[in-house]
Amino acid sequence: MFYIYGDYYLLTAGHLLSIENFKKGLVLNLTGFTNINLKGTLCTTYLDSSSNNGKIDVSVLKLSNEIKQFLLINKQKALIPSATWVNHQLMNKPDYIISGFPLTNLKKGLKKKLVKPQSLLTFPFHPKYYNKWGFNYESHLLIRISKKGVKFGGVKETYLSSLTGMSGSGLWFVPDWNTNFHKRKLTRYKLIGVLIEDYMDKGFVASVRIDLFFYLIKHKLGKPNLPYPVIDYSKYFTKVYQQTLI
């Protein structure tokens, strides 16, 4: 969730928050609060689960004024644009973190379901391989992943769970993670993308650049003064759907 120029925005994968799902009713679960029925203006590349907009799998929900006031009163924290790195150029370093809640880590307790997060520190997938799998380096970021590796914070190599269910989670760049960790320096996390699909069998996981989400906020959801993205991404949004629920 972002707070941008006086408004709250939810950013996620399009197949998770389609127009169809939005109309059916979804809730926002915030720690310490009861569930909040999602309302506002949705801008997405997914009309329903059968939509096919290439690999531009993007949804941005501008939360309603009612929800905004509730979040402000309760001092709800959110990311701001400076917490991102737009137009990020990949570096061949193990400074990329994906973190989320895969379905394979879902366990049933006595009274409720328990979800264990999974975080992985890894290298980027070289851009020269993007075209082979139908991706464009200008709009996507691919991160290396394999069925066997070391989980974030661990030391031993182990078989990794399927990443199914982690769509909509963030892809983060942590400059000089290894150096800062060993010197116990403060690390700086920068959000650079949103995960959309698991290609573990091919050795990578795909994300859409954060720039494309900002493009929708700037051109479709009322923030024309947002200084980025600097690239014109209009060619990627051949199909964009919008719905408002108040």
C-alpha positions in Angstrom: 0.0 0.0 0.0 1.2 3.5 -0.9 0.4 7.0 0.3 0.9 9.4 -2.6 0.0 13.1 -2.5 -2.9 12.6 0.0 -4.4 9.4 -1.2 -3.9 5.7 -0.4 -3.3 3.2 -3.2 -3.2 -0.6 -3.3 -0.8 -2.2 -5.9 -1.1 -5.8 -6.8 -1.1 -8.3 -9.7 -4.0 -7.8 -12.1 -5.2 -11.4 -12.0 -5.7 -11.0 -8.2 -7.7 -7.9 -8.3 -9.8 -7.9 -11.5 -13.0 -6.0 -12.2 -14.9 -9.2 -11.6 -13.4 -9.8 -8.2 -13.7 -6.2 -7.2 -17.5 -6.2 -7.9 -18.0 -9.4 -5.9 -16.5 -7.7 -2.8 -13.0 -8.0 -1.3 -11.7 -7.0 2.1 -8.5 -5.4 3.3 -7.0 -7.1 6.3 -4.8 -4.8 8.5 -3.1 -6.0 11.6 -5.0 -4.7 14.7 -8.1 -3.8 12.8 -11.2 -5.6 11.6 -11.5 -6.3 7.9 -12.3 -3.3 5.7 -14.5 -3.7 2.7 -12.5 -2.5 -0.3 -14.0 0.6 -2.0 -12.6 3.2 -4.4 -11.6 3.3 -8.0 -9.9 0.3 -9.5 -7.7 0.5 -12.7 -6.6 -2.9 -14.0 -5.6 -4.9 -17.0 -7.8 -7.7 -16.0 -11.6 -7.7 -16.6 -12.0 -11.2 -15.2 -10.0 -14.4 -14.7 -10.0 -15.2 -18.4 -8.5 -11.8 -19.4 -5.3 -11.9 -21.5 -3.4 -8.7 -21.7 -0.1 -10.2 -22.6 2.1 -10.2 -19.5 1.0 -6.8 -18.3 -0.5 -8.1 -15.1 -1.3 -4.9 -13.2 -4.0 -3.5 -10.8 -4.0 -0.3 -8.8 -6.9 0.6 -6.4 -7.3 4.2 -5.3 -9.0 3.7 -1.9 -12.2 5.7 -1.2 -12.2 8.9 0.9 -14.0 7.0 3.6 -11.3 4.4 3.9 -8.6 7.0 3.5 -10.0 8.9 6.5 -10.1 5.7 8.6 -6.5 4.9 7.7 -5.4 8.5 8.5 -7.2 8.6 11.9 -5.5 5.3 12.8 -2.1 6.4 11.5 -1.8 3.5 9.1 1.7 3.3 7.7 2.2 3.0 4.0 5.1 3.2 1.5 5.9 6.5 -0.2 7.3 6.9 -3.7 10.9 7.4 -2.4 10.8 3.8 -1.1 11.0 2.6 -4.7 13.6 2.6 -7.5 12.0 3.4 -10.8 13.8 2.6 -14.1 16.0 0.1 -12.2 18.9 -1.3 -14.1 19.7 -4.8 -13.0 23.0 -5.6 -11.3 24.6 -9.0 -11.3 24.6 -9.2 -7.5 22.7 -11.2 -4.9 20.9 -8.1 -3.7 17.3 -9.0 -4.8 14.7 -10.1 -2.3 11.3 -11.6 -3.0 9.0 -12.2 0.0 5.5 -13.4 0.3 3.1 -16.1 1.5 3.1 -19.2 -0.8 0.1 -21.5 -0.6 2.5 -24.4 0.3 3.2 -22.6 3.6 -0.4 -22.5 4.6 -1.1 -24.6 7.6 -4.3 -25.2 9.5 -4.2 -24.6 13.3 -6.8 -25.5 15.8 -9.0 -22.5 15.2 -7.5 -20.6 12.2 -5.2 -21.0 9.3 -1.6 -20.1 9.8 0.5 -18.6 7.0 4.2 -18.7 7.1 6.1 -16.2 5.0 8.9 -17.2 2.7 11.7 -14.8 1.7 14.5 -15.5 -0.8 17.7 -13.5 -1.6 18.9 -14.1 -5.2 20.4 -12.8 -8.4 18.6 -11.3 -11.4 17.9 -13.2 -14.6 20.0 -11.9 -17.5 18.0 -9.6 -19.8 19.3 -11.4 -22.9 16.9 -14.3 -22.0 13.8 -12.1 -21.7 12.6 -12.4 -25.3 12.9 -16.2 -25.2 10.1 -16.3 -22.6 8.0 -13.5 -24.0 9.1 -10.7 -21.6 10.4 -7.2 -22.2 13.2 -5.7 -20.0 11.6 -2.3 -20.3 8.4 -3.5 -18.5 9.4 -6.6 -16.5 12.1 -7.8 -14.2 13.0 -11.5 -14.0 14.7 -12.9 -10.9 16.6 -16.2 -10.7 15.1 -19.0 -8.7 15.6 -22.8 -8.5 14.0 -25.7 -6.7 17.0 -25.9 -4.3 18.5 -22.9 -2.5 19.1 -21.1 0.7 16.2 -19.3 2.3 16.6 -15.7 3.4 18.3 -15.7 6.9 19.4 -19.4 6.5 22.7 -21.0 5.8 21.9 -24.5 4.6 20.7 -25.3 1.1 17.2 -26.8 1.0 14.4 -27.6 -1.4 12.2 -24.6 -1.8 8.5 -24.5 -1.6 6.5 -23.7 -4.7 6.0 -19.9 -5.0 2.3 -20.3 -6.0 0.4 -17.7 -4.0 3.1 -15.2 -3.9 1.8 -13.1 -6.8 1.2 -9.5 -5.8 4.1 -9.6 -3.4 7.1 -7.2 -3.8 10.4 -7.5 -5.5 13.0 -5.6 -3.5 16.5 -4.4 -4.3 18.8 -4.1 -1.3 22.0 -2.3 -2.3 25.1 -4.0 -1.0 23.1 -6.4 1.2 25.9 -8.8 1.9 28.4 -6.1 2.9 25.9 -4.2 5.0 24.7 -7.3 6.7 28.2 -8.5 7.8 29.1 -5.0 8.9 25.7 -4.6 10.7 24.9 -1.5 8.8 21.4 -0.3 8.2 20.1 -1.8 4.9 18.0 0.2 2.5 15.1 -1.7 0.8 13.9 -0.3 -2.5 10.7 -1.7 -4.2 11.3 -2.3 -7.9 8.5 -4.6 -9.0 5.5 -6.7 -8.1 5.5 -10.5 -8.6 3.1 -11.9 -11.2 4.1 -15.4 -12.1 6.3 -18.4 -11.0 8.5 -20.0 -13.6 10.5 -22.0 -11.2 10.7 -24.9 -13.7 12.5 -22.5 -16.1 14.7 -21.0 -13.4 13.0 -17.6 -12.7 10.1 -15.7 -11.3 8.5 -12.8 -13.2 7.6 -9.3 -11.9 6.2 -6.2 -13.5 8.3 -3.1 -12.9 6.9 -0.7 -10.3 7.1 2.0 -13.0 4.0 0.6 -14.7 1.9 0.9 -11.6 3.0 4.5 -11.2 2.0 5.1 -14.8 -1.6 4.2 -14.0 -1.6 6.3 -10.9 -0.3 9.3 -12.8 -2.4 9.0 -16.0 -5.5 7.2 -14.8 -5.9 7.8 -11.1 -5.6 11.5 -10.5 -1.9 12.2 -9.9 -0.7 14.0 -13.0 2.1 15.8 -11.1 3.8 12.5 -10.1 7.3 13.0 -11.5 7.7 9.4 -12.8 7.8 7.1 -14.6 10.1 8.9 -17.1 9.3 6.3 -19.8 6.0 6.4 -21.7 4.4 3.1 -21.0 1.2 3.7 -22.9 2.0 1.1 -25.5 1.8 -1.6 -22.9 -1.7 -0.6 -21.8 -3.8 -1.6 -24.8 -6.6 -2.8 -22.5 -7.3 -1.0 -19.3 -10.5 -1.4 -17.3 -11.8 0.9 -14.6 -14.5 0.5 -12.0 -15.6 2.7 -9.0 -17.3 1.3 -5.9 -18.3 3.8 -3.2 
